[in-house]
Structure formats: structure tokens, C-alpha cells
Amino acid sequence: MEGSFEVQARSILDSLKAIIEEGGSSLDRVVKVTIFLTDMNRFAELNAIYAEYFGESRPARACVEVNRLPKDVPLEIEAVAFCS
């Protein structure tokens, strides 16, 4: 994945949204999110972008700083959502 941190974060969240919707759910039905960051100094930037996607929906969330992620990406996000 290439581009700025913001571009990569938005791409990940767009993909996450598409996968959840393909599964018959939506971001407002997400109950748990885990974020892996290689640089915790990026948390505020990520949090602002994250808020645009999740709005008033506030699923439980954990954010962990890690040394390295596959393909040297700066972040990875996983989510659990209810499906109908």
C-alpha cells in the first residue's frame, strides 16, 4: 500500500466498510475494533479519520503500538460486527 498515512487509513477503513456491508451489516453494527499502529504518534490523526467513518457509533476499541506489520504498512484494523 502506498500513499500518505491518511490515504492508507482511509483505504483500510473503506475496505473494512465494504467487507462488513458485503457480509450484510454496517459500520454502525460494529461492536469491537482493534487497531495496530507502528507509530502511536499517529493516533490523533487516525482518530480524526476514524470518527468520520464511525460517527456517533462508538464500538469498543483497542489500539496497540506494534514494532512492525506485514508489508511494512503503518496500520492494520480489524473489526467484529453483528450481521442480520
N, C-alpha and C positions, 0 to 999 in steps of 0.2 A: 504494500500500500504506500502510495506516495502523497505528497502534499503537506500542507501545514497541519499542526495539531488540530486546529478547528475543522479543517476539511476531513481529516481522518475520523475525528469524533462524530461528526455529522454522518459520514458514510456508515460507520458502525451502527449508529442509532437508526438510520434509515433502513439498514439491513435487518436489524433487530425488529423494527416495526413491521416490515414486510413479512418476516418469518412468523411473527405472532399472529398477524392478520391472516396469513395463509392457513394457519392452524385453527382459525375460527374464533380468534379472540382479539383483543386490542390492548393498547398500552394502558388504558385505564383499568384493566383487569390484571395487571402485573402485581404480584404480591411480594416479590423479593428480587432485588438486583444486587449483583456483585460486580464491582469494578476493580480491575487490576491496572495500576498505573506504574510506569517506570520512573516517574518523577512527581512526587507529591506536591511540588511547587506548581503543578498544572491543575490542581484540584479546583481552585476558584474558577478558572477558565472553563473547565469541564462542567462544573456545577451550573454555570450560567447557560450553557448549551443544553444540558440535561433538563433544566427547568422548562425550556421551550418545548421539549418533547413530552414531558410528563405533566406539566401544568399543575393543576390542583391535586392531581393524583400523587400521593406520596407513599409509594411502596417501601417496605423495609429495605434498607440499603447498607451494604458494607463496602468500604473502599480500602484496598490493600496496596501498599507500595511493594513492588517486586523488583528484583535485580534485572531480569530480562524476560521478554516474551517471545514466542515463536515469530520468526521472520523479522525480529527486531522492531516490532511495532511499539508505539508508546503507550497503548492502552488496549484492554480487552474488556468486554462487558458481557455478562450472562444474566439471564432473567428467567423467572418462573411466573407463568400466568395461568389463570383459570381459563378453561375452554368450555364452551357450551356443548 
